[in-house]
Amino acid sequence: MESDGYMKQPMYLLEISPSGSIRLNPEAMKFLPSITQSVLVVAIVGPPNTGKSYLMNRLANQRKGFPLGPGNKPPRCRMWMWCLPHPRRDDQCLIILDIDGFETKEKGGDTTGTRICALALILCNIFLYNSKGSIDQEALDKLQFITKITNYVQIHSNAGEEGKCPEFLWCVRDSELNLWMDGFRLVADDYLLSILNIGQDSDDCSVSHCLKKLFHRQKCFEFCHPCPDAGDRRMDEVLEGELDREFQMQTERLRGHVLGSELKSIMGGHKVNGQMLVRLVETCVNCMCNGQRIILENLRDIVLCGKPTVRLDRATAGKEVRRLDKAKTERIVPLTNPSAGAAVYNMQEPVCLIENSASGELRVNQEAVNILSAINQPVVVVAIVGLYRTGKSYLMNRLAGKQRGFSLGSAIQSHTKGIWMMCVPHPLNSQHSLILLDTEGLGDVEKGDEKNDTWIFALAVLLSSMLVYNSMGTIDQYAVTKLHYITELTELIKVKSGGMDDESIEFARFFPAFVWSIRDFTLELKLEGRNVTADEYLDNALRLRKGINKKSQEYNLPRECIRNYFPTRKCFVFDRPADKEAMKNMDQIPDSSLDPAFLHQAQDFLKHVYSTAQIKRLKGGHTVTGRLLGNLALTYVDSIRSGQILCLESAVHMLADIENTAAVGEATKAYTEWMGEEVSLPTGTVKELSVIHDRCQSRALQLFMKQCFKDEGQKYQQEFMNAVATIYTDMCERNRKTSEDISTAIILNLGAAMKEKMKKGSYAKPGGYAEYEKDMEELVEGYRVTPGKGIQAEQVLQHALKERQQFSEHIRILDESMSSREKELAAERERAEVAEQERKGREEENRAAQQWLEDERRAVEENMTQLREKLEQERINLHQEHEKVLKQRLEEQEKLQREGFENHARNMEKQIDSLKKQRNESKSPAYLDMALDIATLVLPGAFKLIPATFKLIKNLWT
């Protein structure tokens, strides 16, 4: 990607998951503001496999760009974006939006097509619909989603006249249109209008009516098949000369119409640039995520002034006004510049991460995801769960170091809904961010939905690295029974897609440390007359009861789950902090007015959390950053909303695809920027450019390696290497071309006087050749001492000398003062000079070819070296994970033996043996060697992108 507002390759702007959540691509949102010019925005939609992307590539005048073919696309609908310089207007930018093909006849409650088309309609000023065959009633029926756009966008009848609605272009591919009517051939536009007039009835919700209402003009372009002889080849593999001439003319007509269109504007005629487009996207997505209709009239002020909110329509204002007022609060105070690579947030107020509607539907809040996406540091995530009205929020505010933060309530109703988040700097480690999650109170009688409570509990477990369970009074049978949510996790969550008989070992890999906090504790910490610690008190409460009857099983089940699922356990008890009346306003009471015993207990709790809560990690030990945590929340909630059992391993694989794709993009961008900063073209030698390339490639590879994980088969590493190889090849070519242009300009400048003499015939006289030879010597000498010519200096001089040979022969013939022998010697001397210069040119070419081979070798070596280091670290992480789970299992086995449960302890032997085997395998060098052997077969193929010119040089040199 270039830094001047243009892109070499498309990237996705946003995506809609199968469950309906919308995710903006942070990389795209960072890029758009760099476009300061006015923009022309073209969007294309349509069914899959109709050739949309190929048509857009031709619009961009590029053979490749948007990926073609069905491929293995993710189960999300994406809007892709490509920002290019306007081919006809230097001061403008062309933005092409290519929407993934979707089934235009939406089934059930699926509104993906309608929503993404509504967004495209607002963002673009030219809206293309791409289909195959003909335009008839069946084709119109496939456009039914158009009739539902007004569910999301409020458009007045005069919107088209005010220039707010785009132009509609129907592109008919492999056209079967019958344009003949009564002996006359209609133009495609008239044919479309006649179909729309026939299809329009009294129903204002018909497709024809909506097309005329939503778009200020309707046009039609028909296309024949681009290459009937293409066979199984993809269209981007078909050469231009093989394309049907009629198709080429048809695409040029479309291109001419699009590029001649007016720029994107909003009401009042204000032209839109990249920064304004970002505001437009964010506003519209926030409206959709909050269930609000987008009112076009309100967008102008937001786009021009950057206002943070939009006015609701009458239908939703009553329900949403409270939530909107809260959204106006500024919550985020950046402590460092986000561009520095690690944005640190010290939020003064929380933001809702996962919303929980009255109907129990969970939804991730885009605002929270945007905050997390800016945090590139590792995160320590502490979540708190427990029954409502037990003081969870107050405890989290103390962890945040704030008197006020998470909302407190003194009434009997649950005050927190969903899962709320605060991001603060970690008190003990400036390299980490502390993320605090306060959850909705469990067992709220007003809600009465235990399944929803279980999902809230499950999400708190899966997102955190430390889980605090908050309860009141004591740990008795009632308290443990209230923790029944933990026993229901196996019904909602599977570790692997195939499932296992006993997944408790695997749960211990995913689950966080467990802390039980007991509030208003009034008992003495004594057991059988002896003083005990809070941890011993917890262990005693979790002791199993002997027996195999139903009552014993019900008693033991939650205790076994706590003992098996969580790798570590800890307990804290708290005295009542103040009297009943004072506790109604806990966020206003200074510490000096609180019970000293409570303050001491709270301080011990804080020290434990700050010093022992670990970085959130995925299975295998991969570090979770803020951005990764946001994507994790989205992935989990999408799975929950789909109604399927949440598979943790599948979620991690989906997350890896998202993160690794981002890693390729960011590392490639970094390499491009670093090369642009360090390279000054032309370089004096190919070695000089190679050294800079090695340095930038190594840094970019480190960046990629740090972010990527679960890159099976090194698919994404190879993609990154391909991208770097392409950029470096382009840089080498530009270096060569720049050197050639500068050297040629120097030759022309030095030879200007000689050229003038030639025109005047100054050399066509006796003694003219001697004068010509002297001038040539001065030209060559002047050329050689001129600096900054670059790597093509010898080749350009060789070409210049060869060009002058014929003219010098002519001068020798005309010079009567020279004898035949002198002329022969002069010609021989000149041929020797040209031959010597050709030798120097070949040497330079050989050096370039040899350097390229050396670059290729070092690139593969560097990739293998860094891959070895990464695999070694992953092996260490995996080994530590095995050790942690094995230690927990051995300790649990020992406790069971002490408690007299010998059968339970023996039953654990199989688990322990399996863990020991896994630990030993991860410790073996063969584990690393096998992974490297696979990578060795894959990675060298990355340098197959060497262009034909370099391959030719390599072959000549070889």
N, C-alpha and C positions, 0 to 999 in steps of 0.2 A: 504494500500500500504506500502511496506517495504521501508526503507531508503537505502538499499544496492543495489539498481538498479533493484530490482525485484518487481512484482506487484501481489497482491492477487486476484484482479479482473481486467478484461479488462476495458479500457477507450477509448473514441473515439479520434483519432488523428486529423482528419479533416472531414469537411462535405461540400457538394455541395448543394446549395439551388435549388429549381425548376427554378429560374431565371438564375442560372449559377454562382453565386458568391461563392467563396471558403472561408471558415472560418476555421482557425487553432485553435485547442483547446489549450489555454495558459497553462493549467495544464499539458498536455502531453508534450508540448515544454519545460516546466521547468523540467520535469522528465527525459527526454531522456539523457541530458548531464551527469546524475549521472551514466550512464552505461559506465564504462571505458574499459570493455572487448571488444574484437572483437565479432561481432554479426553474427548470421545466421538468415536471414530474409525470412519468408515464407508468401506468400500472396495467398488468395483464392477468386475467383469471380465466378459468375454464376447466373442463374435465381433464383427467390425467391422460398422458400419451397422445396429445393432440398437436404437439410441436410448439408449445408456447415459448419455451426457453430458446429454441433454435431461432425463432422469429425475433426474439429480443436480442440475441447475439448479433443477428444481421442488422438490427436497428443500431446497435453499438458499433457496427462496422468491424466486428471481431469474429474470427472463426470459432474461437472457444471463449467461454466465460461462464454463463450459467450452465450447470451440469445437465447433460441430456440423458434420456433413457430412464426407465423406471427405477433401476438400482435397488438398494436396500435402504429405503428411506425410513427415518424414525416415525413412530406413530403420532407425530405432531404435525400440524399444518404450519408451515413457515412462510413468512414474507421476506423474500431476498431483495437485497438492495445493491445497486451498482452506480457509483457516482463517477461521471466522466465529463471531460470538457465538451461544451457544446460544439459540434463540428463546424457550425457556421457563424457563431457569435462568440468572440474571444472573452467577453465579459460575463458570460453566462455558463451555468452548469446543467448538464443533463443527468437526471436521476431516474433510473429504471427500477421498477418494483415488480418482481416476478413471484407470484403466489403459487405455492405447491398445488398441483392438480388435486381437486377434490370432487367427490360425487355430488353433482349439482342438485340431485333430488335428495334432500336431507331426510333421514329416517329417524323416527322416534323423537327424542328430545335433543338430538344433535343440531346445534346451531353454529358450528364452527365456520361453515362456508359463509353464512349470512354475516357473522361478526367480522370476519377478516375482510369481506368485501365492503362492509360498511366503513371500515378503517381505510381501505384503499380508495374508496369514493371520496372521502374527506381529504386525503393526502395528495391526490393526483389532480391534474387538470386534463389528462387524457386517459380514459378508461377503456381498455381493450378487452373484449370477450372473444375467446378463441374456441372454435368448434370445427367439426369435420362434416363434410357432406353437403347438406342443404339447410335452408331456413324454411321450416314449415311449423305446423302446430306442435309436433313432437319436439322440435328444437326449442320452441317457445316454452313448452312445459318444463324443460330442463332449467329454465331461468326463474323458476318459482321463488328461489331464494331472494331475488330482487324485490319481490313484493313484501318481504319481511324486514327489509332494511330500515323502514320507518319505525320499527320497534326499538331501534337503537339510536336513530338519528331523527331529529325534528327538523323538517324542511318546509318553509313556507312556499306557497304557490309561485311567488315571484323570485324564488331563489336563483333560478337559471338566468333571469334578466339581470340580476345583480352580480353575475359572474362568479358565484360561489360553487356552482355545480360543474362537473367536468363534461367533456364531450365523450359520447359513446361511439366506439368503433367496433363493429362486428366483423371479425376476421374469419372467413370461411375457408378452411384448408381442404385440399383435395376436392375442390369445388364440384358440386353436381347441380349448381343453380341453373334453372331453365329461365333465361332472361328474355326469351322470345314471347311476345304477346301481340296477337292480331297482326302478324307479319312485321312487327317492329321489335328491335332489340333494345330492352331497357338498360339503363346504367344500373349498377349494383345498388346505389343509394335509393333510386326510385323503387327498385324491387323491394328493398327492406321496408321502406315507408308504406308500400302497398300491403305488405304482410302485416305490419303493425296496425294499419287502419282496419284491415279485415279482422284481426285478432282483438281489437278493442271493442268492448261491449259496454253496457251501462255499469258494469261492475268497476268501481274505482280501484279495486285491488287486483285487477288483471295485470299480467306481465306487460302488455302493450301500454296500458295507462301509466304504470309505474316507470317504464323506460322513458316516457315522454315527460313525466313529472321530475324524475331524478336527474336527467341529463338535458342540457340546453340544446344539444344537437345530436342527431343520430346519423352515422354514416356506415357504409358497408364496403369491405375490401375482399375480393375473392382471390384465391391462390390455387394454381394447379400443383401437382406433386412436384417437389423440387428436383428429384432425380429418380425416375422410375427404375433405373438400372442399378440403384444403390445396393439392392439385395439386403443382406444382414448387417451391412456396415452402418455405424452411427453417422448421423448427418455431419457432425463436426470432423469426420474422417474423409468426407467427400470433398474433392478439390473444386475450386470455383469453376474451372473449365468444364467440369462434368455436369454442372447444374443445368437444368432446363432454362433456356433463354427467356421464355415467357415468365417463369417464376422469378428470375432475376429482375425483370422489368416490373413485375407486380410488387415485389418487395421494395424496389426503389420508389415506386409511387407512394407506398405507405410511409417510407422513410422521409420522403420529401414533404408529405402532409404533416407528419409529426414534428419534424424539425422546423417547419415554418409556422408552427402554432405559437400562440401567445404564452407568456410565462405564467407560472402558478401565482395566483393572487387570492386575497381574501376580500371580504366585503369592504367597499370603499376604494378598491383598485390598488391596495397596497401589495407590492411584490414581496414574495416570500423568499428568504434565504435559509441556509442550513440551520442556524440557531433558532429561527422562528419555527422551522419544521420540527425540531426537537420538542419545543413547547407544545406544538400541535399534537405530536404523538403521545407525549406524556399525559396531556390533559384528556385526550380521547380514551386512552387505555385506563386511566384512573376512573373515568366515568363508567366504563364497562365493568371494571372490577367491583365498583360500588353499586352496581345495578341501576345506574342513572342513565337517562337518555342524553344524548349529546345535542345541544341546541346550537345550531350554526351561528346564530346571531351573536352568541356570547363569546365565540372563539376569537373575534378580532381583538378585543381588549386583552385577552390572555396572551395571544401571539405577539402583539405589539408591545405590551407592557410587562408580560411575564407574571400576571397575577396567579396566585397559587391555587385558586379554586374556581369552580363554575357554578352558576346558579342552577338549581334543580328545576325541573318542570313541575307543573302542578300535581301531576299524578304521583310523584315520589317525594315532594317537598315535606309533606307531613311526617313521613316515616324516617327520612334521612337527615333532617335538619340538625338533630343533636350530634350525630356522627360528623357532619360536615363542620360544625362549629369547632369541634375538637381538632379536626384536621388542620385548622388554621394556625394552631399553636406551633411556634418554631421550637423544635425539639432537639436539634442537632447543633453542637458547637464543635467544629473541627479544631483540634489542637495542633495539627501539622498539615502542611500542604499535601493533599491527596496525590498529587503528581509525583511526590517523592517516593511513592511505591508502597507506603504503609500508612494509610489514613487511620488516625487514632481518634475515636469519638468519646466524648464525655457528655453523655446525654443527660439533660436536666429533667426530662420527663420521659416516660416509657412510650413505646409505640406498639400497637397490636401486631404481633407476628402472624398468628393464626386466628382468624375470626370464627366465632361460633354463633351462627344465626339462631333465631328463635325456633326454627324447624330442626335444628341440630346439624345443619350442613356446615362442614368445615371449609374454609377458604383462606389461602395465604394472601396477606396484605402486600401489595406491590411496593408500597412505600418502605416497609421494613426490609424487603428484598433489596431495594436500591441502596439502603444504608449498609446492609451486610456486604453488598457487592463491592463497596469501596474499601473494605477491610481486608488487606492482603496479608495481615499477620496471622500466625496461629492463634486459635481461640480456645480459651478455657470456658466451658459452658456449664453453669450451675443452674439446675431447675429445681423448683420446689412444688410439691404436690401435697394434698391433704384435704380433709373435710373443710367445708366452707365455715367461715367465721372462727378460724383457729389462729389468726395472726400471721399467716404466711407472708403477706405483703410487707408487713413491718420488718420482719426478719430480712427480707431481700433488700429493703431500703438501707438497713445497716450494712449489708454486704456492699452496697453501692456507695457507702460513705455519705449518705444524704439523709437529712431530716425528713424530706418529702421526696416522693418519686412515684413508686407504685401506689395506686389509689387505695386508701384505707376506708373501711366502713365500720360504723358502730352499731348499725341496725342488724336485725336477724337475717336480712337477705344477703345472698352472695353478691359481693361487690365487683369481683373480677370476672369478666367473660372471655372465654377463649384462652389464648396464651399470649402474654404481653412480654416485651423485651426491653432491656436497657443495656447499652454498650458503654463500658467505662474502661479506662486504662487499668491494667493489672497492677495492684499496689506493690508487688514484689518483683515484677519482671516487665521492663519497658518494652521488650520484644513481643509480648503477648497482649491480647485484648481479653477482657473479662466480659462474657455475655451472661446476663442474668435473665432467667425465664420464670415469670410468675404465672401460675396456671389458675384456671377457674376452679372454684371450690367444688370438691366432689360431693355427691349425695345431696345436691340442692333439691329440696322438696318441691320448689316451684317449677323446676325443669322436669324432674321425674323421668329422665332418660338415662338409664345406667349404661347402655351401649355407647352412648356419646361420651359419658364419663370415662369409660374404659379406653376409648380412642384418645382422649385428652391425656390420660395417664400414660398410654403407650407412646405417644409422641414426645412427652416429657422424657421418658426413658431413652428413646432412640436418639434424641437430639442432644442430650447432655453428656458430659463426662463425669459429673457428680449429681446424684439425685438426692434431694432432701425430702424426707417424708415427715410432715408436720402433724402432730396430734396433741390432744389435751389430756392432762391428768396422769394416767399411768399406762403401761403396756400390759393390758389384761386380755382375756379372750375376746371381749367386745372390740378392743382396739385392733387386735389382729384380724378379727372377722371383717372389720371395715376395710381392711386392705385386700379384700377379695379380688380387686381388679388385677392383681398380679397373677392370680390363678387362671385368669381368662385370657392372658396374653397368647397362650399356645393356640387358642381358637382363632386369633386374629393375625398372628405373625408366624411365618415360616422362615427359617434361615436359608434353606435351599429350595429350589423349585420342585425337586422330587420329594422333599420332606424326609424326615428320619423318625425312627421310633422314639428316640430320646434326644432332644435337641438342647438339653440343659447345658452341655459342654459348649455348644456353639453360642448359646445365649450369653454365656460368660465372656465370650470374645467381643460381643457387640454392646453389652450392657455397661452402665456406668458404676462408679463407686456409690455405695448406699449409706446415707446418713439418716438416722431416725432422731428427730428433735421432738422432745416432750415438753410442752408448755404448761405452765402453772402446776409444776410438779410439787406435790406436798408430802410425799413419803420420804422416809429415810432410806438411803442406799445401803440396805442390809439384807443379807440372805443367811438364814439359819444362825442369826446372832452375830455374824461377822460383817465388817464393812466391805463393800464391793465398789468397783468402779461402774460408771454408766455403761461401759462396754460389756462388763460381766453381767450387769442387769439385763441388757439386751440379749446376750447369749442364753441366759437362763429362761427368758421369755420365749425364746425360739426353740427350746428343747422339745423334742418329739415325745409323743405319748405312745407307750407300747400297746399293741393290740391290732387286730385286723378287722374289727367291726367297722361299720359305716361311721359311727360317731368318732372313732379314733382317726379314721382316714380324713374326715372333714376337719378335724382338729389339726392334723399334721400337714395337710396340703399347702396352706399359705406359708407355713413355716419352712417346708421343704423348698418351696419356690424361692423364698428370700435367700435361703442358704445356698441354693444351687445356681441361681441366675446371676447374682451379683458377685464380682470378684473380691470386694472388700466390704466390711460393715463397720459402722461407727455409731455411737449414741451420745447425745447431749441432753441434759435435763436443764430446764430453766424455771427459776422461781417466778412468781407473779411480779411483773415489773413495777406496778403501781396499784393504788386502790381502784375500785370499780369505777368510780366517778371520773377519775383522772384518765382512765384508759379509753374513755369515749373520744378523746382528742390526743391520741398517742403521738401524732406527727407534730404536735405543738409543745410537747413536754421536753424540757432540756434534760440532759443526762444527769445533771445535779439533783433533779427531783425524782430520779428512778432509784429503785432498790439497789444498793451496792452489790448484793449477791447476784442479782440479775446481770448487772453490768460486767461483773467478773466472768460469769458464765458466757455471756454474749461475746466477750473478748476472746475467750478460749475457742469458741465456735468460729469466729472470724479467722483466728490464726490457723486453725486446722484447715479451713477451706482454702485460704490463700496459699498455704504452704504445701498442701497435699493434692488438691484438685489438679488433675493432669490435663494436658492439651487434649482436646477432642480428636480422636483418631478413628479411622475406618478399619475394618477387618484387614489385617496385613500390616497395620501400623502407619498407613498414610496419614499425614497431618491434615487436619481440617482448618481452612481459613474461613474468614467471614463470608466470602463469596461462595465457597463450597457449602457452608452451613445453610445459606439461603437456598441453594439448589437442592440440598438434601431435604429441606422442609417442603419445597415444591414437589419433589419426586414422591415423598411419602404421602402427602395429602392427595396428590393425583391418584395414587394407588388406592387410597381409602375411598375417595369419591367414586372410583370405578366399581366399587362393590366387591372387589376381589380380595382374597387373602394377601396381606402385605408380605412380599418375599424380599427379605433383606439383601440377599445376594444379587437378585435381579435389579433392585434399586441401585445398588452400588455400581453395577455394570452400566446402567443408564447414566448414572452420575459421571462415571469415568468417560463415557463418550462425550458428554457435554464439556467436562473439564479439559479433556485432551484436545478437543477441537479448539477450545479457547487457548490452550497452551501453544498449539501450532501457530495460531494467528498472532498471539502476543510476541512469541519468540521471533517469528518472521518479521513482524513490524519492528521489533527492537534491532534486529540485524540490519534491516534496511536503513533505519535512522542512524545507527552507529556508522555504517558505511558512508552514508551521506555526510556525516559530520567530519569523518577522518580523511576521506578521499578527496583529493583535488585533481581533477582530470585536466590534461593527460598526465599520467605518472611517467617518471623518467625511464623506468624499466618495468617489465612484467613482475619481477620479484617484489618491487615496492608495493604493487597492488595486492600481490599474493600474501605478503606479510600482514597487511591490514585485514585482509579477508580472514586469515587464520585467527587473528585476535578477536575480531567481531563474531566469527562463527563459534568460537569456543565460548565466549560470553553468552551468546544467544542459546547455545546448546545447554549451558548450565541453567539458564532461565527456564527452558523447556523441561529439562529433567526435574527441576525443583517442583514444577506444577503437575506434570503428568503422573498417572498411576494406572495400574492394571492395563498397560499397553500390550495386550497379548499379541504375540507375533511381531512386535515393534511396528505395527501398522502406522501409528501416528508419528513415530520417530522417522520412519521412512518418508512420510508425507512432509515432515519438516525439512529433511535433507533434500528432498526434491525441490521444495520451495526455495531453499537457500541456493541450491545449484542453479536454478533458473535465474534468480536475482543476480548471482555472481556472473553467470554467463552474459546476462544483459549488461552488467557493469563492464566486463571485459570488452564487449562489442562497442559500447559507448566510448571506452578508453581508446580503442583502436580508431574509431571514427573521429573522435575529437583530435587525436594526434594527426590523423591524415588530413583533416581540414586545416589545422594550424600550420602543418608543414607545407601543404599546398599553397596556403596564403603567403607564407614566407618566400617560397620559390617565385610565386607570381610577383611579389613586391620587389624582390631583388632583381628579377628578370625584366622589370618594366622598361628600364633604359635600353636593354638589348632588343626588346620587342619594338621599341620606337625606331631604333637603328635599322631593324629589318624592314619596317614599313618604308623607310626612306631609302633603302637600298645601300646603306653605308658600307655594308660588307661586300657588295658586288663590285669589287675593284681590285686591281693588283695590290697585294699585301693585305687584302681584306680578311683572309683566313687567319693570319697571325693576330690581327686585331680581335677577331671573333674568339680565337682560342684564349687570348689574354682575358677578355671579358668573361668567358666561361669559367676560367680559373678563379677569377675574383668572385663570381657568383657562387661557385662551390665552396670557396673559402669562407665567404660571408655567411652562407647557409650553415656550414659546420659550426661556426662560432656563435650562431644565434641560439640562445637557450630556450627551454620550454617546448621543444618540438614533440617530445614523447616517443612512444615505442615504434611508430611508423616512419621515423625520420629516414632511415636507410631505404625503405621501400619506395617512399615518395621521390627521393633523389634518384633512385634507380629508374623509376618511371620517367622522370624528367630528362635524364641523360639519354634514355632510349628514344624518347620523342624527338630530341634534337639531332639524332644521328642523320636522318634524311636531309635535314636542312644544312648541316655541316658538310655533307657530301656535295650538295649543290654549290656551296660557297667555294669548296676546293676546285670544282670544275671551272668556276668563273674566274678564279685567281690565276692570272696568266704568269705571275711572277714565280709560281711554284713549278718545280720540275716534276716529271712523272714519278721519279723515285721519292721525292719529298711528299708527294701526295699519297703514295702507297704507305710510307712510314707513318704519316699523320693518321691515315685511316686505321692502320694496325694499332697504333697507340690508343686511338679512341675506342676501338673494339676491346682492347685490354682493360681500359678504364671502366667500360660498361660491364664487362665480365666480372671485374673485381667488385663492382657495386652490386651486381647480382649475387655474388657470393656472400657479401655482407647482409643482403636482404634475406637470403636463405638461412644464414646463421641466426638472424633475429627471429625468423619464423620457427626455426628449430628450438630456439630457447623458449619461445612462447609455448610450443607444443610440449616440450619437456617439463616446463613449469606447470602446465595444466595436469599432466600425469602426476606430478609430484603433489599438486593440490588435491587431486583425487585420492591419492594414497594417504595423505595426512588427514584428510577429512574422514575417511573410513576409520583410520587409527584413532582419531580424536573421539569419534562416535563410539567406537568399541571401548575405549578407555573410560569414558564417562558412563557408558552403559554398565560396564563391569562394576564401577563404583556404586552406581544406583542399585544394581542387583545385589551387591554385597550388603548395602544398607538395608534393603528390603529383606534380605535373608536374616540379618541381625534382628530387625523388627519382628519378623515372623518367629524367630527363635525366642525372643523375649516374650512374645505373646503366648507361645506354647509353655514357657516356663511359668508365666503368671497363672495361667489356667491350671497347669499341673500342680503348682504350689497350693492353689485354692482347693483343688480336689483332694490332695494329700492331707491338708489340714482338716477338711470336712470328714474325711475317712477316719482320721485320728479322733475327732470329736465324737463321731458315731460309736467308735469302739469304747470310748470312755463312758458314753451314756448307756452302753449295754446293747446297742443295735448291731450285733455282729453280722447278721444276715445282710443288713443294708450296707455295711462296710465291705463285705465280700462281693456284693453285687457291683461295687464300684471298681473292682479290679480290672474288668474289661476296659472301662473308660480310661483308667490310669495307664494301662499297658498301651492303649492306642495313642494317648498323649505322649508317652515316652518315645514311642516309635516315631511320631511326627517331629518331636523335638530333636531326636538323633538324626533324622533325615535332613532337617533344616540346618543342622550343624555340619553336615558332610560337604566336602568340597565338590562332590559330584552334582549337588543341587545347583551350584553356580555354573559349573562347566556345561551342564545340559542346556541351561538357558542361553549361555553364550554361543553354544554350537548352533542353536536355532537362529539366533540373531546374525551369526556370521553368514548364513545362507541367504538372509533377507537383505541386510543393509547395503552391501556393495551395489545392489541393483539400483540404488538411488541415483547414481551418476550416469544413468542412461539418457539423461536429458541434454548431453553435450550436443550443441548444434552441429549442423552438417559442415560448416566452415572449419570448426575445430577438429572434427573427425578427419577431414581431408588433410589438415596440417599434420595430425598425429600419424596418419598413414604414410604421408610423404617422408616424415622424419624417421619412422620405423624402417 
